[in-house]
Amino acid sequence: MDNKFRYGRFNSSTNGDLMKLAKDKVSFGAPALTLIEEKAMERRLGRSIDAENSARPLEWGKCVEPIAFDKLGTAYRMCSNETIVHEEFPFWSGTPDMIKYSADGNAVCDIKCPITLKSFCTFIDAYAKNGIQGVRDAHKDGDKYYWQLVSNAILTGCNKAELVIYMPYYEELDEVKRTAEIFPYQWIVFAHEMELPYLIKGNHYKNINILPFDIPQDDIDALTANIIKANELCTEYSFPITIHDQNITIHDSIKA
């Protein structure tokens, strides 16, 4: 993931905030206005306002996501190091984790590796009860991840998505710790097993869980309209880069 393609742009990871409206159901709500203000700041600065976050949940995810990917089939291609800029709207970017190629239609995918067992169970239980809408309603980050996938689906030309939820089995913790040594994330390497999240193989939950869903055209249209509207509110500090700029790469290879 290249942050030089992300600053000042409306990125898939935060575009869910643009779908949070005020009480009138028309105007942007406070989270959206905050995001728009931050993008204007970045455009004035010419750089991201956020430093790399070393919080443990992010470190856990970086460590465990490659292990999850290795357990998926050959239909999946990792593309998490490739930031895509929208072909028509250069103020819009995203970095999908994976594309799943299928004769029935390609799907954009994102891997989530919760650091708590409660978060993991909420994902799986909510989806079992009411599909992706259940996840959006029950999990604190469910709506955020939904719109992240909608945004990345638009960027990749997909109309399907998969939210992949992974939690290692107890037997996989040694592999996790070996991976942590590479980064290095010493707190994982030296953690007692009971300090790390894991599943007991053979019980109710599986380590790999694929939560597929279709992307409604109405949501594609709504998100696109809100991103365009948000950019218009930054017109005083318009993004001075077009898709023809030599510093931007459009990754046609991962388009559907």
N, C-alpha and C positions, 0 to 999 in steps of 0.2 A: 504494500500500500504506500503510495507516494503522496505525502502531505502537500507537496507543491501543487498538486492538482486538486486539492480540497479546500484550501483557504479561500475565503470570499465566495465560495460556491455553496449552494444548498445541497447538502450531502444526504444520501439515503439513510445514514445512521441517525440523523436528527430530523428528517423531513416529516416524521410523525407529528412533531410540534405544530406544523403548519395546518394540521387537520383539527387542532383544538380551537374551537370558535368561542366567541363571547356569548353572553346570554341571548343576544338577538339572533343567534344561529347564522349570522351573515358575516359580521366583522371578525377579524382575528382576535383570539384570546391572548391572555398574558404570556403563555409559553411561546406562542408564535411571534409576538411582538419582540420578546427578548431575543429570540433567534435572529430575527431580521436586524435588530440593532447590532448584534454581535457580528453578523456578516458585513454590515456597513463598516464596523470598526476594522475588521480584517482587510477590507479593501483599502481603507485609508493607511493601514500599517504596511500592507504588502506582505503579510505573513499571518500564520495562525496565531490566535490569542491563547491557545491551549498548549501546554507542554505535554510531553508523553506522560500518561498516567501509569504509575507503577503499583496501583492498588492491587491487592491480592486477587480479587475476582478476575481482573484482566490478565494477570500473570498465570493464573490457573487455566484460563481459557487458551492462552497462547501455547501453553505447555501441552494441553490435553487434546486440542482440536486436531493436530496432525495424526494422533493416535486414532481418533474417531474416523478420520478420512481413510486411513489405511484399512479400516474394517468395512468400508463401503464397497460396492461393486465397481466394475470397470466402466460402467456407464457414466460415472461421475468424473468431472475434471476440475481440479482445484484451480482457482483463478484469483485468490485473495491478494496476490501481489500486483494485480492489474486494475488500476483505477480507470473507470470509464467516464468520459464526458459526453453529455447528450449531443447528438449530431446537430440538432437545430437550436438548442438552448445551451450555450456554453457556460451558463451560470449554474448548471445542474450536473452533479457527479455522483458516483457511487462505486463501491468496491464489493462485489458479490464474493461469497466464499467459494461457491461451486456452481457449475452448470451440469445438469443431468440430461443426457441426450437420449431421446426415445422416439420411435416411429410414431407414437401417439401424441407427440408434442414435447418440446424441450421444457425443462423446468429450472428456474433459478432457485438456488438453495443457500441456506445459511445454517451453520453449525453453532449451537449454543451448548455450553458445558457449565451448568450451574455449579456454584461452589457450595450450595447448601442442599441438603436432601429435601427440605420443604419446597424449595423452588422447583426442583426436579419433579417431585410428585405432583405439584400443582399443574405443571405443563401437561403431564401425561393424563392425569385424572380429568382435567378440564376438557382436553381434546376428546377423550373417550365419551364424555357426556354430551358435548355439543360442538364437536369439530373446532375449527379455527375460531369461530365466534366465542366458544367457551373459553379458549385461551385468552382472547382479547378481554373478556369480562372478568376472568378469575385471577390472572397473573398480573403482577404490578407492571411488568414490561411487555405484556402480551400485545397491546395496541401498538407500542413502539416498534416491536419486531414485525408486526403485520405490515405496517406502512413502509418499513425498511425493505421488505421483500417486494411490496407493490412497486416502490421506486426502482429497485434493481430489475424487476421484471420489465418495466418500461424501457430501461436503459439497454437491456439485452434482447428485447423483442420477444420475450416469453409471455405466455398467458397462463402459465402454471407455476406453482411455487412449492417448495418443501422446507419445512422447519425441522431440522435434524437435532434431536436432543440426545446428548451422550453423558453417561455417568459410568465410570469404570467399575468393573467387578473388583472384589478384593484381590483376586488373583492377578489383576492387571496393574496393581499399585507399583510393583517393581519396575514395570515398563515406564510408568509415569515418572518415577524418581530418576530413572536413567535419562529420560528426556529432559527433566529439570536440571540435571547436571550440565547440560549443553548450554543453557541460556546465560548464566546459571541462576536458578531460583533456589537459593540455599534453604529457605524456609520450607520448601516442599521436600528437598533432599533429606533434611534432618528431622522432618516432622514425624511424630509418632503416628502409626497407622490410624488410631482413633481420632486424630486431629484432622484427617483428610476425609473428604466425602467418597463413599464407595457403596456398591450394592452387594448383596449376598446372592450369588448365582443360584438359580433354582427357585427363588421366591417369585413374587408377583411381577416385579419390574424387570425389564431387559435393559442391557447397557445401551444399545442403539435403538432409537425410536424415531421413525420417519413420519412426520405429520404433513401430508399433502393437502393442497387446496387449490382451487381455481381462482384466478384473478378476475373479478367482475369488471366489465367495461366501465360501469358507472364510477367505480373507485379509481380507475385509471384516469378518467376524465376529470374527476374532482381533484385528485392530487396534482395533475398537470396544471389545472387552472390556478390552484393556490400557489404553486411554485412560481408561475409567471407573475401572479399578482404580488407575491412577496418580493420578487426581484424589482418590480416597478416601484416599490416603496424605497428601494435603494438607489433610485435613478441619479440622485446627486453624486453618488459614488459608484457609478456603473462599472461593471467588471470590464476592464480594457483588454480582454483577450477573446479572440474568436477561435473557432474550431480549426482555422487555418494557421494559427500560431505554431511555430516550430517546436514549442515546448509542450505541446499537447498531443497525446496519442489517443486515437479512437481505435479501440480494440475490436476490429471487425471479426477476429477469429473466435470470439466468444458470443457473438450475436447469434440469435436463433435463426 
